[in-house]
Amino acid sequence: MREFKLSDSFIDEYSKKIVDWGPLGEIVYLRTYSRKIDFIGEDGKEYSRNESWWETVQRVVEGCYNIQKEHCEHYKLPWKDSKAQRSAQVMYNKIFNFKFTPSGRGLWMMGTPFVKTRGSMALLNCAIASTEEINTRGSFPFTWAMDALMLGVGVSADTLGAGKIVIKTPKEDGVFQIPDTREGWVESLRLLLDGFIDGKPIPTFDYSIIRPYGVPIKGFGGVASGPDPLKILHEGITALLTNRIGQKITSVDIADIMDMIGVCVVAGNVRRSAILMLGEWDDKDYATMKDPVLHHAELKTHRWASNNSIKAVVGKTNYKELAEGIVQNGEPGIVWLDNIRTHGRMADGTDTKDKYVVGLNPCGEICLENLELCNLVETFPSRHDSYEEFKETLKFAYLYAKTVTLIPTHVPETNAVMMKNRRIGISQSGIIDAFAKHGRRTMMTWNDTGYKYLRDLDELYSNWLCIPRSIRITTSKPSGSVSLLPGVSAGIHYPHAEYYIRRIRIAANSPLAKPLMEAGYGWDYSAYGMDEDEKKKTLVFAFPIHEKYFIKGKEEVSIWEQVKNAVDYQRYWSDNSVSITVTFNKNEAKDIPLVLEAYEDSLKAISFLPVSEAGYVQSPYETITEYEYNEMSKHLVKPDFSFMAAEEAIGEKYCANDGACSVI
């Protein structure tokens, strides 16, 4: 098949354009999403350089349309290169100018050989692995979770396997030299767990051929973490389960194993594990496993790795008891599984399409069946001037997400779910900005009209591609790094303040550090570390931020107003879920049970986080005045990162995308 390519004249035009970055956009892009390009120079030597934004967008768009083309040619469906060229150019323009973007996973992996040869899992954001069938599937949910985490996928897991197996005494037999691959690490976990779950032999593990810390990972990208995290994982699980031999596995055991896996996995040192544990609301042992008094040691070693949530039941759950933990540390999060299984958008009444859902992804925006993954794309309504413009953006955001459903993962059990559901999640970020720019009522009209338009599109494009219509299509994700690219508020959350300092920690040997210093940004060595040498390895830069579209800061808005926003987005926009972390001050803590009781039949999930009123050194956010903002900004110049795209001979130095450079 001849690969689809955007025309050279079109790309040449964009290679010269100035990018409309948010205040932190270019830094975040270079740190997180700009891949290394390896090539052979005229002298025959190997060279490497970083992508520029126009090249990342080109890789993403061409990757997307090549997937469509391959699908159509494989099934002998209609395809026209000329029509695809016109469509792809519009998508390119939309992404380049931040009308929408793929998720961070898509920006990092779409269009790479890795996806073509190893499947779509690395493109996808989050997933869930249920332990309900642990008595028949054994170690499978744990190894599946580790595999997904190593590909950068966040993973939720439940505790439904509690009490279903008795932990056995393993035998010892042979030696297993762990291959220096993702599959090798996962296989070592399977061998270890099968020993305790099924009484099978556990070999002695040989870590000798695992590449050391800092060595580049050519396929996935990033750098290796070395064998130590895997050794610690094996030792931790062995100690845990040895003490439990002869007893039934508990919800706490399951959560501990998942947390240990999460601590072990740092995907290419560019994405740390995101884990959510989902337990029963009346499971006291599970509910207290993060109690700092009862479990101080476990919290330090591994239990910090997950966000813990519970399944609430409308009309039955005691929210006053749950609120006690929420007030202390923001946990547990609340998930109403019955609402998920019986509703899409709340405005549409009862809908049982999702009756097989077992939970939510780690951030709470996507409802998932067992072993299913979420497939997200992010739109920015505040960067649009009219509904018609936003409507066009929705079309291309939809087309990107739907295209991703055409590629199978490498796991048959996952494909069986995903090929059936074709679930996608078209999200919005900068929602509060959009309220300020367009008006809250206007945005609800955009939501309702836009959702119906997307449903019509799904029928049209699913028919063209000869695949099932998507079971769900919209969501509200929390966002994070992606929303920093255009500089909009994250998801449905309020900004910190109208004027504030945003601090970012960057390795002292990062190639980003010197240009920021030369541009005039204030910095200091980290205030935290074991000694002065360690503190000097990290620089903390201060960026003055002014929110262009501003209503209220997170310390000014009540919990009732925040929850009402989520309720309305669950009603008019999201047929999956709305991810929201509601911030509250100490005077509002008493209202948390009242909020949950008032809205328990209107939401699918929610979490809370206390607003810290006690400042600390080098806090990520610090409110400032307009005068202070102007004083900090007046001498700043645009940092010059052009050298990042310059040629560098391979073998001399390798710079990881998180900014830590090392000689190899």
N, C-alpha and C positions, 0 to 999 in steps of 0.2 A: 504494500500500500504506500502510495506517495503521501508523505506527511503534510499536514496542513501547516501553512506558514502565513503570518501576516505580511503584507507587502513591504518591501524594503523602503519605499518612499514614505509610507505611512509611519513606520518605526523611526525613520530618520528625522521626521518632524518632531516626534515626541522626545527623542534623545537630546534635543536642544532646549526643551521647555523647562521652566523653573517649577519646582514642585511646591504646592501650597501646603507645606507641613504645618502641623500644630507646633506649639512651643517645644515639645519634647519629641516630635515625630521623627525627625531624621536620626536622632541618637538612638531611639528605640528600634528603628528600622535596621540601622547598621549593627546594633548589638544582637538583634533577635532574628531578623528575616533575610538579611543579605547573605546569600550562599557564596561559597567559593567557586570560582570558575577556573578549571584547569585547562591549559592549552599548550600546544607546541609552538615555540617561537620560530622566527626565521632562521635562527642559528641552530635549530634542531633540539634545543633544550626545553625541558618542561618548565612552565611558568604558572603562576596562580594570581588571581586578583578577586576582589569582591564585586558582586553585582551592584549596579546602580538601580534605582527604583524603576526606571523605564524597562530595564532588562528583566527585573522580577515580574513586572506586570506582563511582559511579553511571554515569559516562560509559563506563567499561570494561564493566560488566555489561550495560547497555542496548545498547551496540555489539555485544556478543557475541550477545545474543538476537535482535537485529535481523538479524544475518547468518543465523542459523538460520531465522528467519521468512521472510526473502526467498527463501532456498533452497527452503523447503517450498512457498511460494506459487508460485514459478517452475516447479517440477516437479509441482505439484498433489499434494503429499504431506500427510499428516495434520498438523494444527497446531491447538492449542487455547491461546488467550491465558490462560485461567484456570490451566491446568496450567503454562504457561511462567512465569506470575507467581509461583506457589509455588516453582518451581525456581530462578528468578532471585533470589528473596529469600534462599534458602539460599546461593547462590553469593555474593551480596553480603555476607552475614554472615561467610562463610568468608574472603573477601579483607579485609574491614574489620578483622577480628580476627587477621589474619596466620596463618591456618591454611594458606593457600596464597596465592600471588600470580601473576599473569602475569609474564613476563619484563619487564625494564626497558623493552624496546621496546613491549611491550603496554601497560604503564602510561602510556607517553608518547603512543602513537598510537591505541590502540583507541578506537573511537567517534568519531573525528574525521572531518570531511568529506574530508580528504586520502585516507584509506583507501578511502572509498566511491567516490571518483572516480578514484583512481590505483592501486588494487590493494593487495595484501597485503604487498609486499616491505618496507615500512617497519615492519611488525609483527614481522618475523622477525629472528632474531639473527645468524646466521652462514651462510656459503655457501662453495662451492669452485668455482674456474674452472680447468679443466685446459688446458694449452697443447699437448697432444699433437697436436691437429689444426691447428697453426699454419700448416702448409703449404697447407691448404685454407681455413681460417677467418681467417687473417691477424690483424688487430688485434682481432678479436672478444673473445677472453678478457680482454684488457686493458681494453677499453671497458666490457664487462659488469662487470668488477670495480670500475671507477671509479663506474659508475652505482649499484651496490649499496652501495659505501662512502659515497656521498653521501646515501643513504637511511638511514645509520646501521648498515648490516649489516657485520659483520666478514667478511673474505674470506681463504680459503686459496687458494693457487695452487701448481701443481707445475712442475717443470722438464722435463717430457717433450718439450717442443718443441725442446730443445737439438739443434743440428746439422741441423735439418730445413729451414731456409731460409738463403739467402745475403743479407746486408744490401746493399741497392741504393742507387745514387745517385739522390736525388729531384730532381724538376724544381721550378721556382718558377713560380707562376702565380696571378694575381688577389689579391683581398683577401677575407678572411672576417671579417665583423663578428660577434663571438661573442655570441650571445643571452644575456641575463641569466637563464638557466635552467639546471637540472641537465642537461637534454638538450643545451643549447648547449655547456657545458663538455665533455661526453662527445664530442660531435661534433668539437670541436676536437682532442681526443686522437686520434680516428679518422683525421682528415685528416693529422695529423702522422705517425702510425705507418704508415699506408698508403703514404706517400711512401718510407719506408725499407724496408718489407716488399715492396711491389709496384712500386716505382718510379713511383708516381703523383705528380702535381703537389702541392706543399705551398703553400698561400696565405700571404700576409702576414697575421698575426693582428691584428685591431683590437679592443682591450679597452675601448673608450670607453664602452659602455653598461652595463658590469657595475657593479652598485651598490657603493658604497664600504663599507669595514669598519664594522660596528656597526649597519647598517640592519636592522630587523626582517624576518624571513622569515615571512610570514603563514601560508602553508599548512603547511609542515613544522614551523615553530616555530624559535625561536632567532634568531640574527643572522648577517648575511652576513660572509664573511671578506675581501671585497674582491678585486680582480683579481691582486694580487701573487703569491699561491700558485700560480695558474695560469700566470702568466708564468715563474715559477721552474721549474715542471714542464716547460713547453715548452723552455726553455733547457737544462735538464739532460738531457732525452732527446735533444735535437738534438746536444749535445756528445758524449754517449755513443755514439750510433749513427754519427755522422760519422766518428769514429775507428775504427769497425768495418766501414766500407764494403768490400765485396768478400770479407768473411769470413763463415763460418757463425755464426749466433747461438748463444751458449753459455748454459749454465745460469746463470752469473753475470749475463749480460746480462738474462735474463728476470727474475731476482730483483731486479736494480737498477731495472728499469722499474717493477715492482710496488711496490718501496719508495718510489720517487719519487712514484708516484700516491698512496700512503698518506700521505706527508708533505704533499702538496697538500690532501688532503681532510680537512676538519673539518666534520662534518655539522651545519650550523646553529650551530656553536660550542657544541653541547651534547654531542657525542660525537666523540671523536677516533678515527681509523682503527685497527682491529685487523687485523693481517695475519699470516698464517703462511705460510712458504715450505716446501715439501716436496721434498727432493731425494734422490738415491741415496746409500746409505751409503758407497759406494766412490768417490764423486766428490770428489777431493781439492780441486779449485778451489772447489767449492761449500762444502765443509767448512771451508775456511780464510778465507772471504770476510769473516768478522767478527774475524779476527785483528787485535788493536789495533796490533801492530808492523808488519804488512804493509799494512794498509788503514786507517790512522788517519784520513786525510782523508775517505774514503767513509763511515766510521762516524759522523763528525760531521755530514755533510750529509744522508744518507738511509738508510744501512743499519741504523741503530738502529730503524727503523720496523717491522721484522718480527721475529717469533720464528722461528728456523730449525730445522726438524726433518728427520730422515732416515727413509727406509723401511728398517727392519731385516728380515732374513730369518732365521727360526728355524734354528739350527744352522750358520749361515754367517757372520753378522756378527761382526766383531772388536770386542767391547765395550770392551776395554782401550784401544784407540786412541780411541774416542769419549769415554771417560771423561776423557781428558786435557783436552778442551775443556769438558766439563761441570764439572769441578772449577774451571776458571778463571772461567766466567761463566754456567753453567747451561745452555749450549747445546752440542750440539743436543738437542731433544726426540726421543723414540723412538716410531715408529709401526710396528706389525706388521700390514701390509696383508693378509697371508695369513690371520691370525687374524680380522680384520674380515670377510673375504669368506666364511669357512667357519663362523662361529659367531655366534649371537645371545648369549643368556646362556650362559656356559660350562657351567652345570648342565644345559643341555638338549642337549648333544652337538652333532654336526655339523649345520649349518644354512646352506644356500647362498643364502638369499634376497637377500643383499647382494653377490652375485658381481660386480656392475657398479660397485661403489664404487671411487672413485679416491683417496680420502683422507679426512681429518678436517677439521672446522671449526677455526678458530684456537685455541680453548681445549681441543680434544681430546675433547669429550664426545659428538659426533655423527658418525656415519659417513655420507658423502655421495657420491652420484653426481655426475658433471659437471653444473654449473649448478643443482644442488639447494641448497635453503636449509633450515636447521633451525628448528624451531618448538617453543619451550621454555615450560615452566611450572614453578614452583618450590613444593614443599611443605616444611613445617617440622615434622617429627615430634616434636621436643622440646616443641612447643607443643600437644601432644595428651596426654590422660591414659589413653587406651585404644586398642586396635586398632580397635574398632568406630567410634570417632570418626575415626580416621585413615582408615579404609576409606571413610567418607562423604566425607571431603575428597578422596580419590583420585578419586571419581566426578566431582566438580565440577572438579577440576584437569584430568581427562581431557576433560570436556565442553568446557571452554574451548579446550584445544589442538586438539581435533578440529574444533571450529567454525572455527578459523582456516584449516583446510585447505579450507574451502568457497569461499574467495575466491581467484581467480586473481591472479597478479602481472601486470605490464604486459609481460612478456617471454614470447613463445610457447614458446621452447625450454625455459625453466624450467618452465612449466606442464605441458609434456609429461612431465617427470620427476615433478613433485610431485603431479599429479593421479593418477598411477599408484601412487606409493609411499605417499602420505598419511602420511609419516613425522612422528611427534611425539616429544617428549622430556620425559616427566614426571620431574622431578628432585627431589632432597632437599637441603636445606641444614640446617646445625646437626646434622650426623650425629654428630659427637663429643659434642655436648650430649645427643643422644638416647641414645648409649651410656651416658652418666653417669646419665641419668634412668631409662631403661627396662632397661638391660643390653644388652651386645653380642649375646648369644645371642638375646634377645627380638627385637632389631631384625632379625636375620637371618630369624627366623620371620615377622615382619611383611613383610619384603621378599619372601620366597618366596610367601607367601599373597596378599599384595597384588598381586604381578605376575600371578598366575593370575586374580585377580579382574578386573584391568584387561583381560586378554585376553578374558574373558567379556563385559565391558562393550563392548569394541570390536566384537565380533560383533553385539551387540544394537543399538548406536547406528549402526553402519555399515549395517545392514539397514534401519533407520528412514530414514536419510538417502539410502539407495540409492547408496552410494559404496563403493569398495574398502576392505577392512580395512587398517589401518596396517601397513606392513612392519616397523617397529620402534616401540616405545612408551615405553621407559624409559631414563633416563640418570642420570648424576651430574655436574652442571655445577659449575664452580669458584665461581660466584656472585661477588658483589662488592657493589655498592651496594644491591641488593635485600635481601641478608641483613642489611644494617645497619638496615633499616626495623624489623624485629622485634627486632633485637639478638641474632642467633644466630651461631654460628661459621660461616665460609664453607664451603659444600660439604662435602667429606670431610676438610677440613684442621683441624688443631689450632689453638686460639687462641694468642695470643702468650704469655700467662701468666694466672694467676688474677687478679692485680691489675696494671694497667698504665695508662700514659698513651697516649691515641691523639691524635695531633696532626693538625689539618686546616688547610690553607691556604685562606684566603678573601680575596678582593679587598678592599682597604681601603675602597672605596666601595660595597661590597655592603650591601644592606638588612639582611642577617643579622648584620652585625658589631656594631652598637650594642646590640641586644637581648642578645647573648651577653656583651658587656662588662657590661651592667647586671645580668645574672644572676649575675655573679661568676666567670666562667670566665677563667682566666689566659691572657694573650696577649702576644705580642711582635711586633715587626716582623721580616720575613724576614731571616735572616742571609745570604741569597744574593742577588746582584744586581750590576750593573755599577757602581752608585754608590749613595749614601745615598738619593737621591730614588727610585730604582727599588726599593730595599729597602722603602721605606715605602709602596709601592703594594700590598704583600701583608702580611696579618696571619696569624700562626700561632697558632691557639687550641689549648689543652691540655684534653682531656677525660679525667677519671679514670674508668676502667672496671673493673667487677668482673664476672667470668664466673660466672653463677649456677650453672650445671652445669659442673663442672670435674673433669677427670681428670689431664691433663698439659698443659704448655705445649709449644710447638714446639721449644724448646731442650732439653726433657727426653725427648722420644720418639725412639726409634731409627728408622733408615730401614727396618729389617726390619718393624717393627710398622706403619709407615705403608703400606708396600707390601702387607702382608697385608690391611689394611683394603680397599685397592683391589681386590685379588684376590677377596675375598669379595663385594664389591659387584658386581664383574663376573660373579661366579658366580650370585648369588641375586637381583640386582635389575636391573642394566642390560643390556638387549639391544642398545643402541647401544654406548657406551663410557663409561669412568669417567675424568673429568678429575682428575688429581692432580699437584701439584707437590711432590715429596718434598724436605723440607729436610734438610740434613746438615751436620755439623760436620767440621772438618779431619781428625779421627781416623777418621771414617767414610768418607772419600773412597776408601780402598782397597777398600771393600766394594761400590762401585757396579757394577763388572763382575760380581761374584759375584751380586748381586741380579738383574741383567739376565739372566744365564745361568740362574738358578734359576726365574725366573718368565716367561721369554720365551714360553712356550706357554700362559700363563694370563691375559695382559693384551692389550689392544689398543693402548694408548698410555701413555706416562709421561714426565714431565720431572722434573728435579732442580734445586735451587737451594741454593747454600751459605748457611748461616746466618752473617750478618756478626757477628763477635765484636768488631769495632772500632766503638765508638760514634762518632757525629758529631753536630754541632750540629743541633738541631731534628729529630731522627729521628722518623719516623712512629709508631714504637712504642718505649716505654721501660718496662721492668719496675719496679714499685714495691712497697713492702710494704703490708700491710693498714693499718698505722698511717698511712702516707703517704696512702693512698687516703681514709681517714676524715678526715684533716686537710684534704685538698683538697676534699672533698665537703660538709663540714658547713655551709659558708656559702653554698652554691649554692642558687639558686631557679630555678624553671621560667622559661625565656626566654619573653617575650611577643612572638609573631609575628603577633598578630591583625591588625595593620595591613596585612599582605600581602594580606588578602582585602578591604581597603577600596577604594573606588572611586578611580580616578585618571584624570584627563582625558587622552585620547590626544592626542599632539602636544606635551605638556609635557615628558614624560620617559619613556624606555623602559628597563626593567630586564630584562636577559637572565637566563635561568634559571641561568647559572653565576655570577650575582651581580654582574656588572660593569654598572654603570649609566652611561648616556651621554645627554647632551642632544642632541636632533635637531631 
